[in-house]
């Protein structure tokens, strides 16, 4: 079935298959930098903000793909299992074997000074 390209959401999905993750991130960052310039505000801690917004869903989805198996998830991600465990704790993820891993604990940290443009 051909996607309905009249709907902007469907157009995004259709283009997603042709655009690399790097280009998507770059596009979002360009918007963020333009907004920052127009608002004349300083961005502090941007590296960590971007890293968290990419790393957290990556870990969530990888855990889900391996049904919460941290050893297999760590191997797939190419990181040590102890490193994965630290990241799970840091992001307050609740991996459970045999369950979907998308549920996260409520945030208790202070919101970052800037977020990527939606």
C-alpha positions in Angstrom: 0.0 0.0 0.0 1.4 3.4 -0.9 1.5 6.0 1.9 -0.8 9.0 1.7 1.6 11.8 1.0 -1.0 14.5 1.4 -0.6 14.1 5.2 2.6 15.7 6.5 3.0 12.9 9.1 2.9 10.2 6.4 5.4 12.2 4.4 7.8 12.2 7.3 7.4 8.5 7.7 8.0 8.0 3.9 11.1 10.2 4.0 12.4 8.5 7.2 13.3 5.5 5.2 15.5 7.6 2.9 17.1 9.8 5.5 20.0 8.7 7.7 19.8 9.2 11.5 22.8 11.5 11.2 20.8 13.8 8.8 17.8 13.8 11.1 19.8 14.7 14.1 21.7 17.4 12.2 18.4 18.8 11.0 17.0 19.0 14.5 20.3 20.6 15.8 20.2 23.2 13.0 16.7 24.2 14.2 17.8 24.3 17.8 20.8 26.5 17.0 18.6 28.8 14.9 16.1 29.1 17.8 18.9 29.7 20.2 20.3 32.5 17.9 16.9 34.1 17.5 16.2 34.0 21.2 19.7 35.2 22.1 20.1 32.7 24.9 23.1 30.6 25.8 22.8 26.8 25.6 24.5 25.1 28.5 25.2 21.3 28.6 24.0 20.7 25.1 26.2 17.7 24.5 24.7 15.9 27.5 21.2 16.9 26.5 21.7 15.5 23.0 23.4 12.4 24.2 20.6 11.6 26.6 17.9 12.2 24.1 19.6 9.7 21.7 21.0 7.2 24.2 18.0 6.7 26.4 15.6 5.6 23.6 18.4 3.5 22.1 18.8 1.6 25.3 15.0 1.3 25.9 14.5 -0.2 22.4 17.5 -2.4 22.6 16.3 -3.8 25.9 12.9 -4.3 24.5 14.3 -6.2 21.5 16.1 -8.6 23.8 13.2 -8.9 26.3 15.2 -7.2 29.0 18.3 -9.4 28.7 21.1 -7.1 29.6 23.9 -9.4 28.5 22.5 -9.6 25.0 21.6 -6.0 24.9 25.1 -4.9 25.9 26.6 -7.2 23.3 24.3 -5.7 20.6 25.2 -2.1 21.7 28.9 -2.9 21.9 29.2 -1.9 25.6 30.1 -3.7 28.8 27.1 -5.1 30.7 28.2 -3.1 33.8 28.2 0.1 31.7 24.7 -0.8 30.4 23.5 -1.4 34.0 24.8 2.1 35.0 23.0 3.7 32.1 19.8 1.8 33.0 20.1 3.1 36.5 21.0 6.6 35.4 18.0 6.9 33.1 15.8 5.2 35.7 14.7 2.5 33.3 12.9 -0.5 34.7 13.9 -3.5 32.5 11.9 -6.7 33.2 12.4 -10.0 31.5 9.6 -10.9 29.2 8.0 -7.5 29.4 8.0 -4.4 27.3 10.7 -2.1 28.5 9.2 1.3 27.6 7.9 2.1 31.1 10.2 4.4 33.0 10.3 5.7 36.5 9.1 9.3 37.0 11.9 11.8 36.7 13.3 13.3 39.9 16.0 15.4 38.4 15.9 19.1 37.4 14.9 19.7 33.8 17.8 20.6 31.5 18.3 24.2 30.5 17.4 23.4 26.9 15.8 20.6 24.9 15.9 19.7 21.2 13.2 21.4 19.2 10.2 19.2 18.5 
